[in-house]
């Protein structure tokens, strides 16, 4: 999927129950629950924490990719 909304991504993950999750460009993922732009420390920390929590609960292998500018 091409969404950058972590909550939308996790909804789809819960519905489709994939066997593997790959998040490419984690620095572009964000949540509307926090202020700040994608890539900011707060957005990155919160989005990653949400994905990890779901991955652990679902026993879902997860890989993160990102770029440093």
N, C-alpha and C positions, 0 to 999 in steps of 0.2 A: 504494500500500500504506500501511498505517497503523502500521508498526513504528517504534519508537524505537531499536532495536538496530542500530548501524551495520554490524555483521558480518552480520546477517540481511539487511539491505538490500542489501549488496554481493554476497551470495550470489545473491539474486534477480536483481540486475542482470547478473551473469555468466551466469546461466542464460537469461534472457529477451532479453538484448542489445538494450535499447531504443535508439531513435535520439535520445532526449533524456532528461535526468534533471533533475527539479526537486525540490529539497529545501526544503520549507516548514518554517519554524520550526526552523532548525538548532540553536537553543539547547536543543531537547528531545532531540536525538540523543545517544546515549552508547554506550560499550563496557564490557563487564564486566571487561575487562583492567585497568582503572584504578579506583582508589578515587575517590570524589567523586560528587556528584550531577550530573544533566544540567544543563547551563548553566554549570558551573564552567569556569574557564579551561583546565584540563588536559583535561577531557572535550571541550570545544569544539575545542581545538587538535588533539587526536588524531583525533577523528571527522572533522573537516574534512580533515586530512592524508590519511586513509585514502580518503576519497571522491575527493579530487583525484588521488591516485596511480592509482586505478582508472580514473577519467575520462580521464586522460592516456594510459594504456596502451591503452584502448579507443577513443581519439579520440572521446569522448562529450561533446557539449555539455552543460554542467551549470550550473544556476542555483541559488543559495542565497538563501533568504529568512529573515528573522529579525525579532524584535521586541525593542526595548529597553524595559526597565521602569525 
